[in-house]
């Protein structure tokens, strides 16, 4: 569903999204810490079952720790996702003003790409690729289509690490929801949870770098809309950054 909106978006102006990007980065860092905390809780549950299988009190304590951390981690992930998507929506607006190039996905997919099953494995990357391309000062403002511009290694690596962390994390989550009580199942959960934490941490670090990179590109590019690039600039002075 390519974007057909190559008309001037006159209902708003450029805006600096540095503050929103900083908020997203902080929340992403918090999610990373909690990811390791939940990985530790999986290890603790495994060790408790291994050593104190006949002690209901110990087992209940491990379940309480695991469940509590899981709830806190889920809330932090929700907050980070909301702020990150709001930031992504806003930098997409800026990107559409920098360059008239057709995005592969309409603006609604900035949100929909994350929540629709199956396509959420590659649509968000396409959204970010096109924003990066349109924000890059080297991109001609009158470029017809953004999909012809090669993606960056930063986006590729970020997305691959995120998908691996997401898939392994979902496998662990299914095991938790199934109420795994067998020692072998818990050991598998520990391994997968640790793998998920490693890849999620890598994805988080790259996401923070990505946020900074897009902000840098949009700050360096002259804040002149694509439809006014060849016109006298009277009336098109950008606001203070």
C-alpha positions in Angstrom: 0.0 0.0 0.0 2.2 2.8 -1.2 1.6 6.3 0.0 -0.1 8.4 -2.7 0.1 11.7 -0.7 2.7 13.7 -2.7 0.6 16.8 -2.1 1.9 19.6 0.2 0.9 18.8 3.8 -0.1 22.4 4.6 -1.8 21.6 7.9 1.5 21.6 9.8 5.1 22.7 9.8 8.4 21.1 10.6 9.0 20.2 14.2 12.0 19.1 16.2 11.3 15.7 17.8 14.5 15.6 19.8 12.6 15.6 23.2 10.3 12.8 22.1 13.2 10.8 20.8 15.0 11.2 24.1 11.9 10.0 26.0 11.7 7.0 23.7 15.4 6.2 24.2 15.1 6.4 28.0 12.1 4.0 27.9 13.9 1.7 25.6 16.7 1.6 28.1 14.3 0.8 30.9 12.8 -2.1 28.8 16.3 -3.5 28.3 17.0 -3.5 32.0 13.6 -5.2 32.7 14.3 -7.8 30.0 17.4 -8.9 31.9 15.4 -8.9 35.1 12.8 -11.2 33.6 15.6 -13.4 32.3 17.0 -13.6 35.8 13.6 -14.5 37.2 13.4 -17.4 34.7 16.8 -18.6 36.0 15.6 -18.2 39.6 12.5 -20.2 38.9 14.5 -22.9 37.4 17.0 -23.0 40.3 14.2 -23.0 42.8 12.4 -25.9 41.2 15.7 -27.8 40.9 16.7 -27.4 44.6 13.3 -27.0 46.4 10.8 -29.0 44.4 9.2 -30.1 47.6 8.9 -26.7 49.2 5.6 -25.0 48.1 6.6 -21.7 49.8 9.8 -21.4 47.8 8.0 -22.2 44.6 5.2 -19.7 45.3 7.9 -17.0 46.0 9.6 -17.7 42.7 6.3 -17.6 40.9 5.4 -14.2 42.5 8.8 -12.7 41.5 8.4 -14.0 38.0 4.9 -12.8 37.6 5.5 -9.3 39.2 8.6 -8.7 37.0 6.6 -9.9 33.9 3.8 -7.3 34.6 6.3 -4.5 35.2 8.2 -5.4 32.0 5.0 -5.6 30.0 3.9 -2.1 31.2 7.3 -0.6 30.4 7.3 -2.2 26.9 3.8 -0.7 26.3 5.0 2.8 27.4 8.1 2.5 25.2 6.1 1.3 22.2 3.6 4.2 22.5 6.3 6.9 22.8 8.4 5.3 20.0 5.5 5.1 17.6 4.4 8.7 18.4 8.0 9.8 17.7 8.0 7.8 14.5 4.7 9.3 13.4 6.1 12.8 13.9 9.4 12.3 12.1 7.4 10.7 9.2 5.5 14.1 9.0 8.9 15.9 8.7 10.1 13.4 6.1 7.0 14.0 4.0 7.8 17.7 4.0 11.5 17.3 3.2 10.9 15.1 0.2 7.9 14.4 -2.1 9.1 10.8 -2.7 6.4 8.2 -2.5 6.6 6.1 0.7 6.0 2.4 0.4 3.3 2.5 3.1 0.6 5.1 3.9 1.0 7.0 7.1 -1.5 4.8 9.0 0.9 1.9 8.7 3.3 3.8 11.0 1.1 2.3 13.7 -0.5 -0.6 11.9 2.8 -2.1 10.8 3.6 -3.0 14.4 0.3 -4.6 15.4 -0.7 -6.5 12.3 0.4 -10.1 12.5 2.9 -11.5 9.9 3.5 -8.1 8.2 4.9 -6.8 11.5 8.0 -8.8 10.6 9.0 -6.5 7.8 6.6 -3.5 7.4 8.1 -1.4 10.3 11.5 -1.7 8.7 10.1 -0.3 5.4 8.5 2.6 7.3 11.9 3.5 8.9 13.8 2.9 5.7 11.7 5.5 3.8 11.9 8.0 6.7 15.6 7.7 6.7 15.8 8.1 2.9 13.5 11.2 2.9 15.3 12.8 5.8 18.8 12.4 4.3 20.1 15.7 3.0 21.6 13.8 0.0 18.1 12.8 -1.2 16.7 15.0 -3.9 13.5 16.7 -2.6 11.8 15.8 -5.8 12.7 12.1 -5.8 9.7 10.2 -7.2 9.9 7.1 -5.1 11.8 6.3 -1.9 11.9 2.5 -2.3 14.6 2.8 -4.9 17.0 4.2 -2.3 19.0 1.4 -0.7 18.4 0.9 3.0 21.2 1.5 5.6 23.1 -1.2 7.5 22.0 0.4 10.7 18.3 -0.2 10.0 19.0 -3.7 8.7 21.0 -4.8 11.8 18.5 -3.1 14.2 15.6 -4.9 12.6 17.2 -8.4 12.4 18.2 -8.2 16.1 14.7 -7.0 17.1 13.0 -9.8 15.2 15.3 -12.5 16.7 14.7 -11.1 20.2 10.9 -10.9 19.5 10.6 -14.4 18.3 12.6 -16.0 21.1 10.8 -13.9 23.7 7.4 -15.0 22.4 8.5 -18.6 22.6 9.4 -18.0 26.3 6.1 -16.2 26.9 4.1 -19.1 25.5 5.9 -21.4 27.9 5.2 -19.1 30.9 1.5 -18.8 29.9 1.3 -22.6 29.6 2.5 -22.8 33.2 5.5 -24.9 32.6 6.5 -26.8 35.7 8.8 -29.4 34.3 12.5 -28.9 35.0 13.5 -29.4 31.4 10.9 -26.9 30.2 12.1 -24.3 32.6 15.7 -24.9 31.5 14.7 -24.3 27.9 13.0 -21.1 29.0 16.1 -19.9 30.7 18.2 -20.5 27.6 15.7 -18.8 25.2 15.1 -15.9 27.7 18.8 -15.2 27.8 19.1 -15.3 24.0 16.1 -13.0 23.8 17.7 -10.6 26.3 21.0 -10.5 24.3 19.3 -9.7 21.0 16.8 -7.3 22.6 19.7 -5.4 24.2 21.5 -5.2 20.9 18.2 -4.0 19.2 17.7 -1.4 22.0 21.2 0.0 21.6 20.7 0.2 17.8 17.3 1.8 18.2 18.7 4.5 20.4 21.4 5.1 17.8 18.7 5.1 15.1 16.6 7.7 16.9 19.7 9.9 17.2 20.6 9.4 13.5 17.2 10.4 12.2 17.2 13.4 14.5 20.7 14.3 13.1 19.6 14.0 9.5 16.4 16.0 10.0 18.4 18.7 11.9 21.0 19.0 9.2 18.6 19.2 6.3 17.3 22.7 5.5 13.8 23.1 6.9 12.3 24.1 3.6 9.4 22.1 2.2 9.9 20.2 -1.0 7.2 22.2 -2.9 9.1 25.5 -2.1 12.6 24.3 -2.7 12.8 26.1 -6.1 10.8 29.2 -5.0 11.9 32.4 -3.2 12.0 31.6 0.4 10.0 34.5 1.7 7.4 33.1 4.0 9.1 29.8 4.3 11.5 30.5 7.2 11.8 27.6 9.5 11.1 28.0 13.2 13.9 28.0 15.7 15.3 24.6 16.3 
